[in-house]
Amino acid sequence: QVQLVESGGGLVQAGGSLRLSCAASGRSFSTNTMGWFRQAPGKERDFVAAKTSNAMGTYYADSVEGRFTISRDNAKNMVYLQMNSLKPEDTAVYYCGAQNLGTTRAVRFKYWGQGTQVTVSS
C-alpha cells in the first residue's frame, strides 16, 4: 500500500520560514517525479513545485519562484519543500504528490498525501 505522509506544517509569521517533508512508503519513487501542491480555503488545489526523478528538472509556480526550494532524497524516498519569505497568501494545506500522470506544464499526480496545514500570519 502506497502512503505519502507530510510533516512540518505550522503557524509562522510573515517573512518566516518552514520546511515541509514528505515520506513515501509502499514503493520506491526514485524513477518518478515528486512534488507539492497547495489548496487554500475555497480555492482549487494549485501546483507549487515538482522535481523529476533524476533531479534535472525542477519546476515552480510563479508565485513561489525564488522563495521556495524543492529537494528530494531518493535513497530515503523523501521530498522536501523549503519555504522562505513566507507571505499570508501562502496559507494553505500543502499536499505531497508522486508519479506524474500529466506533463511538466500540467502536473497531475497519481499518489497524494493527506496534507499539512501552513498558516502565515501578517
C-alpha positions as CSV (number, residue, x, y, z in Angstrom):
1,Q,0.0,0.0,0.0
2,V,1.5,3.3,-1.1
3,Q,1.5,6.1,1.5
4,L,2.7,9.6,1.4
5,V,3.0,11.4,4.8
6,E,3.7,15.1,5.1
7,S,5.1,16.9,8.1
8,G,6.5,20.2,9.0
9,G,3.5,22.5,8.7
10,G,2.5,25.0,11.3
11,L,2.0,28.7,12.1
12,V,4.6,31.2,11.2
13,Q,4.8,35.0,10.9
14,A,5.1,36.7,7.5
15,G,8.7,36.7,6.4
16,G,9.5,33.5,8.3
17,S,10.4,30.0,7.0
18,L,9.2,26.5,7.2
19,R,10.4,23.2,5.8
20,L,7.9,20.6,4.8
21,S,8.9,16.9,4.5
22,C,7.1,14.1,2.7
23,A,7.9,10.4,3.4
24,A,6.8,7.9,0.8
25,S,6.4,4.2,1.6
26,G,5.0,1.1,-0.1
27,R,7.1,1.5,-3.2
28,S,10.1,3.5,-4.5
29,F,9.5,6.7,-6.3
30,S,13.2,7.1,-7.3
31,T,12.2,6.9,-11.0
32,N,9.2,9.2,-10.7
33,T,8.5,12.9,-10.4
34,M,7.6,14.1,-6.9
35,G,6.3,17.4,-5.8
36,W,3.9,19.7,-3.9
37,F,0.5,21.3,-4.4
38,R,-1.5,23.5,-2.1
39,Q,-5.1,24.4,-1.5
40,A,-6.3,27.5,0.2
41,P,-9.9,27.7,1.7
42,G,-12.5,28.0,-1.1
43,K,-9.9,27.6,-3.9
44,E,-8.7,24.8,-6.1
45,R,-5.6,22.7,-5.5
46,D,-2.7,24.5,-7.2
47,F,0.7,23.4,-8.3
48,V,3.6,24.6,-6.2
49,A,6.8,22.7,-7.2
50,A,8.0,19.4,-8.7
51,K,11.2,17.7,-9.2
52,T,11.9,14.9,-11.7
53,S,13.4,11.5,-10.7
54,N,16.9,12.4,-11.9
55,A,16.6,15.9,-10.3
56,M,17.5,17.5,-13.6
57,G,14.0,19.0,-14.0
58,T,12.8,21.4,-11.3
59,Y,9.6,23.4,-11.7
60,Y,8.0,26.1,-9.6
61,A,4.8,28.1,-9.7
62,D,5.5,31.7,-10.5
63,S,4.1,32.7,-7.1
64,V,6.8,30.8,-5.2
65,E,9.8,31.1,-7.6
66,G,12.8,32.4,-5.7
67,R,11.3,31.8,-2.3
68,F,10.6,28.1,-2.2
69,T,13.1,25.3,-2.9
70,I,12.2,21.7,-3.6
71,S,14.6,18.9,-3.0
72,R,14.5,15.1,-2.7
73,D,16.4,12.2,-1.3
74,N,15.8,9.2,-3.5
75,A,17.6,6.9,-1.1
76,K,15.2,7.8,1.7
77,N,12.2,8.1,-0.7
78,M,11.5,11.6,0.5
79,V,10.8,15.0,-0.9
80,Y,11.1,18.4,0.8
81,L,9.9,21.9,0.4
82,Q,11.9,24.7,2.0
83,M,9.7,27.8,2.2
84,N,11.3,31.2,2.9
85,S,10.0,34.7,2.9
86,L,6.5,33.4,3.6
87,K,3.5,35.6,2.9
88,P,0.0,35.4,4.3
89,E,-1.2,34.3,0.8
90,D,0.9,31.2,1.2
91,T,-1.5,30.0,3.8
92,A,-3.0,26.7,2.6
93,V,-3.0,22.9,3.1
94,Y,0.1,21.6,1.4
95,Y,-0.1,18.2,-0.3
96,C,2.8,16.0,-1.4
97,G,2.3,14.1,-4.6
98,A,4.2,11.4,-6.5
99,Q,4.2,9.9,-10.1
100,N,3.2,12.5,-12.6
101,L,0.5,11.3,-15.0
102,G,0.5,14.6,-16.8
103,T,3.2,16.8,-18.3
104,T,5.8,19.1,-16.9
105,R,3.5,22.0,-17.7
106,A,0.4,20.3,-16.2
107,V,1.5,18.1,-13.4
108,R,-1.1,15.6,-12.2
109,F,0.0,13.2,-9.5
110,K,-1.3,9.7,-9.1
111,Y,-0.5,9.4,-5.4
112,W,-1.2,12.0,-2.7
113,G,-0.6,12.6,0.9
114,Q,-3.2,13.7,3.4
115,G,-1.9,17.3,3.6
116,T,-0.3,19.5,6.2
117,Q,-1.6,23.0,7.2
118,V,0.6,26.0,6.7
119,T,-0.6,29.3,8.2
120,V,1.2,32.5,7.7
121,S,0.1,35.4,9.9
122,S,0.6,39.0,9.0
